[in-house]
Amino acid sequence: MIDGVVVVTGVGGYWGSRVASRLATETDLHVIGLDAQPPRMEIQGLDYIQADVRNPLLSKLLAAENVDTVCHLAFLDTLRPSETAFDLNVLGTAHLLGACAEAKVRKVVLKSSTAVYGARPINSAFLTEDAPFRGSQRMGYIRDMVEIESFCRGFRREAPDLILTILRFAHIVGPTADTPMNSYLRQPWSPSLLGFDPMMQLIHESDVVAALVHAVYFDAPGLFNVGAEDPMPLNKVRGLADKPPIAVFHPLLYWSMDLLGRRAFRGSHYPPIDADYVRYPCVGDLTRMRRDLDFRPHYTAEDALRELAEHKRLAGQMPESTILAQSAERLEDIIEQRERAREHRVRSGLRAGEGEEDGR
Amino acid sequence: MGVEETRVRCQAFTRAGAQCKNLAQPESEYCHLHQPRAQGDEHGGSDEELRQELLDELAELTERVQDATPAYQPPPFSRQRLRELVEELVHRFPGEMGTGAREQFRDLLNADLPDKEALKGFWYVLNYTAQYQADVAKRHVAGEYDTDEWGLDWEFVEAVRPFLSFLYKAYWRVETVGLDKIPVEGRALLVANHSGQLPWDGTMITTAVLTDHPAQRLVRCLYADWIPRLPFFSSWLVRLGQTLETEDNGTRLLEQGHLVAVFPEGDKGIGKLYKDRYQLARFGDGGFVRMALTTQSSIIPVSVVGAEETYIALARSRTLATVTGLPYVPITPRFPWLGLLGLVPLPSKWYIDVGEPIALDRFGSDAAHNLVLVAQLTDHVRNAVQDMVHERLAQRRSVFF
């Protein structure tokens, strides 16, 4: 448990704004949001500073604000490898970590992905956190993440006093987030591979936010795979998400990825999930998540997929905002969350008022 | 019965010949239903007692179906249609079980048990069973099925079971000796010799334990790392509960109390030429011993005799292996000349012998780091398997009979 100043980077993005709003409403922490763009919705209690993570004076800011913890979520996820994204993701993270070490920040929390292990035929059914990085080089978001993780491995030795928590999330699904798995399951034509049915590990978007908040609030140094506890075959995932059973001969998908990855096809469609990841398993072992991080996802993968499927079915009938507004489950989550936040405030006696912000 | 297997589905048959797996829900346990039967077999209860037991069991089954799906309504009852339904369902049971069930049911229907209520109970349960099986395919497309965390799908196991039991009983006429040495529950590591170009030996060890072992446990074989690259084959094996040969996988399975089978000879064993048959290849670096030592499981040596004669490998083709990316491609009198027909194995006569378990609990769990001990145990197990193979070969009179 911590108290002090928390910096959340990337509050202009989806993950940054959700994590920052939960931290700001549910804890006593002073939350500073850092991003080039301001958050799309106003977050009550958030202290927004317009600054990029690559800003040369970042360490001065961190030192001046006496920052205790940094939660780094300023990533640009691109499907094709992109130099702009690489610059923000890898160089930005390296710069931020350097600044944190210089400003004597106590803890850094990073969001990563189990995709860094790579889906390989020789993978064990459950990959522990010390598995080597063999992530795909064809996907921008995986390539950058592998670079970041490799950098962190060296950084850990250079700054042994800094608590570095890296959460590697399984494929993220849910009704609102824009993630590769979500696009894969939403696009009607995205195929599976003929004769391959690997085990998949998923996690609900709300559990991603919950895990990040958990890692900011409680100290758990090290690497953690985070995913729902029911891995399932890809065909079951597709069935539950209402996808038609389309399968292609596997060389076809590799071939088309090579072709579409070329410069001439920039701007055209590119598969959101690398062919290897629908061919071979890439499932994290969750022992450390349960034991050392002491975190349990709220949603099972099956529930998450059913929610996504409901959302997909309704999307044909009414606009997106109506679906979100009518979802009873979502409102229930919000009510619960606000209830928790209110209780917390009353208990700590710091703030007694009720917020206008919706907590999500 | 193994806890993890029965969690998904009970493998035993009820007295009516119906398999309670058809009604199993993931969160309920059916096994206690069959415990009374096991005891009954021991003290040989009278007919009257058995009938009463059967009626109780039936009532309970009906209740469970009603609990699970309160809305289910079977079609109207008649004796004739009940008989037809039984005939139809009985075909789905493997071999003797089907015949047994049919006989039992015929006795039951012919005046032996004129109790109309009991028959109506049968009608209800059987109809539910038939309907449940009919929409297996439909449910699979919609993703409405359960697997364990390794990908084991019991409905798939049931679907291929008739084929496996044909190979086991009719094609290779496998004689299995010493299955009682495999524990009824809890972890154990089976270590067997590998032979026969295609992993039929693992398939038959699994089938043997699944059909003839009292607890009908599912053996988790660890397969070689070139198999995941093959389409269809890899996903079938995963659905049958088999998994890749890594130390992490084996250790985790054993920790969970599964029955694991390994073939430490690996590709060197399965791809060996006909002239080298029954000469065990080198046993790798002893990864299987480390798995057993870490989890304190006993090692049970198993020998398979007969699999070497399923394909007569005269030579290995390096060119074909490079082209296909496979670790070895055998040249046999029929393959690759006859194409896929050359893949049909020869119907040799097989023997599977299960040896005395080698207990490892006298070593501490950190003994896995003792390289000398691991090497010694590896040799010990290898010799045990080789001795069993030789013993069986000395007794064998013919390859085919």
Interface residues (C-beta under 8 A of the other chain):
Chain A: P121 I122 N123 S124 A125 F126 T128 L193 L194 G195 F196 D197 P198 M199 D230 P231 M232 P233 N235 K236 V237 R238 G239 L240 A241 P245 H250 Y280 D285 L305
Chain B: H140 V141 A142 G143 E144 Y145 T147 E149 W150 G151 D153 D225 W226 P228 R229 L230 P231 F232 F233 S234 S235 V238 R239 T243 L244 T246 D248 N249 R252
